[in-house]
Amino acid sequence: MAPGTSLSVLEISAIFLSITALLTYVNHRFIGLPTTIGVMVISMLLSIGALFSTSFAWF
């Protein structure tokens, strides 16, 4: 993607759908919680991890 261009609604939706599908697979394969709860827990952990990683400036 070239600098200065923005993502369309379709592209953002596709990204979120792909992330949700990946989280659902991880939950089903390794964790075993009900789908809604598993995706919510994993996404909360990823969000907290993203907050901490930005505060430590790892990337």
N, C-alpha and C positions, 0 to 999 in steps of 0.2 A: 504494500500500500504506500502510495506516494505521500510525502509530508504535506500537511495542509488539507488533506481530504478527510472527510468524516464517514463513518459507517452509516449505512442505511438501516432502517427499522428491520428489514428482512435479514440483513447480515447479523445484527445484534440478536435477533430472535433465534437465528440458526446457531449462534455461539452459545446462548443460554440453553437451548435444547440439547446441544451436544454435551455440554457440561453436566446437565441433569441426567442424561443417559449414562454417562460415565460414572457418576455418583451412584446411580441405581444399580449398575453392574457391580461396583465395588461392594455395595451394601448386600446385594443378593449373594455374591460369591464368598465374601469373607466375614461379614458382620451378622447378617441374618435377622435384622430388625424388620418390622413392617415397613413397607416401601416409603410411605410418607414420613414416618418418624426417622428412618434411616437417612434419607436424603437431607432432612432438616438438620439432623445432628452432624452429619459430615460437612454440610455447607457452613454451619456455625463454626465448626472447628477450623475449616479452611479460612473463614473470614477473620477469626481471631489470630490465626497464624499470619495472615497477610498484614494485619494491623501491627503485630509485633515485629515482623520482618521489615516493615517500612520504618519503624521507630529505631531499629538497630542499623538501618541503612545497609542491608546485605546485598541489595541490587540497585 
